[in-house]
Amino acid sequence: MMAALVAAGVASFAQLYAIQGVLPGIARELSLSASTAALSVSAATAGLAVGVLLWAAIADRIGRLPCMRIAVAGTVVLGLATALAPGLEVLLGLRLLTGLVVGGVPVLAVAYVYEQLAGARAAVAATVYISGTTVGGALGRLVAGPLGAWFGWRSALLGVGLVSLAAAALFLWLAPRERGPRPAGAERSPGRIRQALQAAPLVMLYVQAFLVTGSFVAVFNFLTFRLEAAPFFLPAALASLVFLAYFAGTVSSRLAGRWLSRRGFAWTSLYGVLAMIAGLAILLIDRLPAIIVGLLLFTAGNFMSHAAAVATVGARAGAGFRGQASALYNIAFYLGSSVLGWLLGLAFDGAGWLGMTCGIAGALLVVVVLNVVGLRRAAGRA
């Protein structure tokens, strides 16, 4: 199961975010601004936000694992088709469809885990899945970046498609079959969505997902634009190496699984968000070593917070509405990526890196407040 979850994360998220590594090339070829080019990322994440509830409903009929298999295979096909898009409109349409299909993986993976495992083992497996998404996100960008610089962005996306194809085949081979009967009709009730929306601790997690993810995606959308301009003037292939920082998230997401059982969600998440704020401050320094250190901190903190939140949603939601809670978390997560990530790009276009940084800092401070409130509630219950 662990290997299958990592493979699913690689197959889906390599396709989802590979285009982020070639945004400057797309902008140059199609004569677009940075924020307009970034719509190719936002279109996919918006599609994913729309698709998660649809996938949750389909899974009630055919099962979570069959849905995940369809989603992973479909993602690979659409990713390869995207490389052949003749213009911006078709590109955005294919990216929207890719997001709709990818949505079957994150919304169902955690519920699938909690149906197969229990307690601490399930929390660890959920964080392993998140580490797989970090590997996929990093590989997609790292393969696409250099290939885009040498052969163009279309060849880069084809290369990533081949990586995803191999990972998809591994997932289809390894994923264990579901155990036990599916919840007959329970999760099809609109009342289950209301339950997931009325639980205050879960709503705080949805808000956090929106703010943290939008902030994180904005940094990775526009950092390569900054590094290719003054005072760095890095070649595109070299600038794309910043995506190696994603592997810091692979480590921190696994660490989150250990800290959750010792310190609880609020402390684990707070450590992650504070690391993001520290990294964001260091990223303001116009020196390449500072950029590297700041990005490592920012990335590690993001995935620590995200992994803790994903595992906590699965644990806090009742069995009858766990699928709905996971879907709503993913909706908030990818709406943050598409909407907030794009809005922060407008700040980048208008006020540069400093203006975007101020917007991100404001969003992350709200998350700090949410975690402090969670700690006070926990202390009150104790």
N, C-alpha and C positions, 0 to 999 in steps of 0.2 A: 504493500500500500504506500509506504514512504517513497519508494522509487517511482511509482506510478504518479503520485501527487506532484513530485518534482518535475516529471516529464510533462504532465498536463500544464503546469505553470510555465515551463519553457516554451512549449508549443504555442500556447495562446498569447503569452505576453511578449514573446519575441516579435510576433506579428503585430501586436497592438501598438508597440512603441518603437519599432525599428525606424519608422518614418521620422521620428524625432531626431535621429542621427543625421538626416539628410535635409533638414528644413532649410538651411542656407542655400543648398543646391537647388531645391525646388523654387525658392524665392527668386534666385537669379534667373533660372530658365524661364519661369512664367511671369517675371517682372512683378513680384508681389512684395508687400511690406512684410515685416517679421510677424506681426499679429495675424495678417491674412494667411500667410503660409502655415501658421500654427493652427488654423482652422482644420487642417487635415488630421491633427491630433484630437481636437475638440469634437469633430464629427464622429470619430470612432467611439470616444468615451460617452458622448451623448447617446449614441445608438445603444451602447451597453447599458446605460441607465434606463433606457426605455425597455430593453429586452429582458431584464432580469425577472420582472413579474410574469412575463409571458413564459419564460422557461420554467419558473416555479409551478405554473399551472400545468404545463405539458408534463413535467416530471410526476405530477400526481397520477397521470394516466399511464405512463410507460416506464416510470422509475428514474431515479437520479443518474445512475451510471449510464444507461442508454442515452440519456440527454447529453451527458458530458461527452460521450463518444461522438455523437453527431456534431456537437459544438466544436470539438477539437478538429475533427476532419474538415468541417465547413470553413473553419478559420484558415486552414492551410490553403484551401482552394481559392478563397477570396483574396488572401494575401498575394498569391501568385498573379491573380487577375489585376490587382491594383498596379502592379509594375507595368501593365500595358495600357493604363488609362491615357487617353489622348489629350486631355485638358483638365482644368481645375474642376469643372462641374462634375465630370465623370469620376474624377479622383475622389471628390468629397462624397459622392453617392456610394462608391464602393467602400469607402472608409466607414460610412454610416452603417452599411450592411455588415461589414466586418464586426463592428461593435455589437450589433444586434445578435450576431452568432456567437461571438466570444462570451457574451453574457451568461451562457449556459454553464461556463466553467466556474467563475468565482461564486456565483449565487448558489450553486449546488454542492461545491466541494466541501464546505464546512459542514453542511447538513449531512452529507454522505459520510463524513468522518465520524460525526457524533452518533450516527446510526450503527456504525460498525464497531466503535470503541467507546469507552466510558472513562469519566473522571480525568485524571492527570494525563493518561495516555492519549485521550482525545485532544486535550489542549496542546500537547506536544506535537501531535500529528497536524493540527491546524496551523501551528507556527512553522512546521516543516513545509507545508504547502505554500505559505507566504515566502519562505526562503526560496522555493522553486520559482515563484513569480519574479523575485529579484534576479535570479540567474537568467531567466528568460528575458527580462527587460534589459539586463546588461548585455547579454549576447546579441540580442536584436540590434541594439544601438552600436555595439562594437564591431559587428560584422558590417552593418550598413555604412557606418562612418567612413572607414578607409575605402571600401568598395565604391562608395559614392564619389569620393575624391578622385579615384583613379579611373572609374568606368562610367560614372553617372548614377543618378539616384535610381533609375529603373533597374539597372543591373544589380544595384545594392539590394533592392527589395526582392529580386529573384534569388539572390544568394541567401537571404534570410529565410525565404520560403523553403529552401532545401534543408536548412537547419531545423525548421519547424516540422517539416515532413518526417525527419528522422525521430524527433521527440514524440510526435503524434503516434508513430508506429509503436514506439516503446510503451506509451501509455495504453494503447489498445491491447497490447499483449499482456501487460502486467496487472492492470487494475482488477482487484478481487471483486467477485460478484457480490451483490447486495445480500445481506442476511435479514431474514424476517419479512413479514408482509408489509406492504406500503400502507400508510395511514389512509384508510378508505374514506375519501371525501372530506376529511377533517380540514385539510389545508386549502380546500377550494372555497371555504366559507369566507365571505367578506368580513365576517366578525373576527376572523383570525388576524386580518390586517389591522382592524381597529385595536385589537389587543396589543399588537406590536407597536402601534402608535401611541397608546395610552400609558405605556410603561415608561415613567420618567427617566430611569437610568438608561434605557435603550435610546430614548430621544436624544439624550446628551451625547451618546455615542454617534448617532447619525449626524448631529451638528459638528462634532469633532471631525468626523470623516470628511465632510464637505470642506472645512477650513484647512485642515492639514494637507489633504490631497491637492487642492487647488494651489496652495503655496508651493508644494513640492514640484508639481508639474510645471509651474511657471518658471522656476529656477532652471530646470533642465530644458525647457523649450527655448529659452533665450540666452543661456550662458554661452552656447557656441557662437551666436551672433556677436556677443561681447568679445570673445577670445579671438575671433577673426578680424576684429577692428583694433584701432589704437587703444592702449599702448602695446598690445600683445602681438598683433599681426601673425597669429599662428596659422599655418596651413590647415585646410579642412581635415585632412587625415589625422593630424596631430591633435587638433582641437577635439575631435571625437573621442580621444582617449580619456576625456573627463568622465565618460560613462563607466570606466573601471571602478569609479566610486560606488557603483551599485553593489559591488561585492561586500562593502561595509554593511549594507543592509542584510545580506545573507547571514552574516555573523550576528548582527544585533537582533534579527528576528528570532534566531534560535535562542539567544540569550534571554529574550523576552519570555519564552516558554518556561525558563527556569525561574525567573524573577516573579512571574505571576503567582506561583504557588507559595513564594516566600513573602513577598511584599504586597501583593494584591494589585488590582488593575490601576488604581489611581496613581500610586507611586511609580509603577513601571511606566505608565504613559507620561507622567510628569517628567521623569528623567529623559524620556525621548524628546519631548517638546522643548525642554530647556537646552538639550544638545542642538536641536534645530536652530534655536535663537542664537546660541553661541556661534554656530557655523555660519549663520546668516551675517552676523557682525564681521566675522573674519573675511567673508567673501567681498566685503567692501574694499579691502586692501588691493591695490593694483599691482600685486606681485604674484607671479605664478605659484611659488611655494605656498603662499597664503591661500590662494584659490584652491589648491589641492587639499590642504588641511581643512579649510572651511567646508568644502564639498563633502569630504569624508564624514565630518561631524554632522552636517545637515542630513546626509543620506542615512547614516546609522540611526540618528534620532527619529527620522520619519518612519523607518521600518520597525523600530522598536515600538513606537506608539501604535502603528497600524496592526502589527501582529498581536499585540496585547488586546486591541479593540476587537479584532476578528474572533479571537478565542473567547473573549468575554461575551460577545453577542451570542455565540453558540451556547455558552454555559448559562446565561441569565434568561434566555428565552425559553418559555415552556415548550414541551415536546409538540404540542398541538399547533404552535405558531412559529416554530424555529425557522422553517423555510421562509415565512413572510418577514421575520426579523432580519434574516440574512439578506433577503431581497432588498428591503428598505435601506439597510446599511450600504449595500452596493450601489443603490440608486444615489444616495447622498455622496458616496465616494466618487462616483463617476460624473455626477453633476458638478461636484467641486472641480474635478479635472477639466471638464469642458467649459463650464461657465466662468468660474473664478479664475481658472488658468488663462482663459482668453481675456477677461477683464484686466487682469494684471499685465497682460501683454500690451494692452492699450496704454497702461501706465509706463511701460518700457518704451513704447514708441514715442510718447509725449514727454517723459521726464527722465528717461534713461534708467540705468541700473539702480541708482539711488531712489528714484521715485517708486520703482517696483518694490524695492526693499522695504520702504516705509509701509506700503500696503500689506506686504507679507507679515511684517512685524506686528501690525495691528491685528491681523487674523490669528496669529499664534498666541498673542497675549489673551485673546478671548478663550482660547483652549486652555491656557494656564489657569484662568479663573474657573473654568468648568472642572478641572481636575482638583483644584483646591476645594471647591464645593463638595466634590465627591469624597475627599479625605475627611472633611468636617462631618459629613453625614455618617461615614463609617465610624468615626470617633464617637459620635452621638449614640450609635447603635451599640457600641462596645460599653 
